[in-house]
């Protein structure tokens, strides 16, 4: 994997991680403002966010470990 692809992979991974933590904070704040405290909220966004995060982190770690072995 050349340096440009590796840089893009790491950059996208860091961007998504920061986005997910900001998103989770904003959703928690929003849930607290709901009349029932957010108990009736069904979080379907987690079906997309967390598999994406897990995949990006796994690929990034695989690339880092593969790079060190070579």
C-alpha positions as semicolon CSV with decimal commas, in nm:
position;residue;x (nm);y (nm);z (nm)
1;X;0,000;0,000;0,000
2;X;0,155;0,330;-0,100
3;X;0,185;0,630;0,128
4;X;-0,108;0,822;-0,021
5;X;-0,355;0,538;0,036
6;X;-0,221;0,479;0,387
7;X;-0,249;0,852;0,469
8;X;-0,609;0,860;0,339
9;X;-0,700;0,549;0,541
10;X;-0,558;0,691;0,864
11;X;-0,710;1,034;0,798
12;X;-1,055;0,893;0,730
13;X;-1,030;0,671;1,039
14;X;-0,940;0,964;1,264
15;X;-1,210;1,183;1,110
16;X;-1,478;0,916;1,160
17;X;-1,367;0,855;1,521
18;X;-1,390;1,225;1,604
19;X;-1,724;1,251;1,424
20;X;-1,869;0,954;1,615
21;X;-1,769;1,093;1,955
22;X;-1,912;1,436;1,870
23;X;-2,228;1,272;1,733
24;X;-2,271;1,059;2,048
25;X;-2,230;1,367;2,268
26;X;-2,487;1,562;2,068
27;X;-2,734;1,272;2,073
28;X;-2,695;1,237;2,451
29;X;-2,765;1,608;2,492
30;X;-3,070;1,580;2,266
31;X;-3,203;1,277;2,454
32;X;-3,182;1,462;2,783
33;X;-3,412;1,734;2,646
34;X;-3,682;1,483;2,552
35;X;-3,991;1,477;2,777
36;X;-3,931;1,119;2,894
37;X;-3,555;1,161;2,923
38;X;-3,492;0,981;2,597
39;X;-3,620;0,642;2,708
40;X;-3,850;0,605;2,406
41;X;-3,574;0,688;2,154
42;X;-3,468;0,400;1,931
43;X;-3,109;0,449;1,816
44;X;-3,091;0,306;1,465
45;X;-2,784;0,513;1,380
46;X;-2,568;0,278;1,586
47;X;-2,626;0,002;1,328
48;X;-2,425;0,208;1,080
49;X;-2,177;0,400;1,296
50;X;-2,021;0,129;1,509
51;X;-1,964;-0,131;1,234
52;X;-1,803;0,146;1,028
53;X;-1,577;0,244;1,317
54;X;-1,483;-0,117;1,393
55;X;-1,403;-0,185;1,027
56;X;-1,191;0,127;0,982
57;X;-0,996;0,068;1,304
58;X;-0,940;-0,298;1,216
59;X;-0,813;-0,215;0,867
60;X;-0,590;0,062;1,002
61;X;-0,442;-0,166;1,269
62;X;-0,393;-0,443;1,014
63;X;-0,210;-0,199;0,787
64;X;0,010;-0,076;1,074
65;X;0,101;-0,427;1,187
66;X;0,159;-0,547;0,833
67;X;0,386;-0,249;0,768
68;X;0,602;-0,323;1,074
69;X;0,651;-0,689;0,975
70;X;0,788;-0,600;0,631
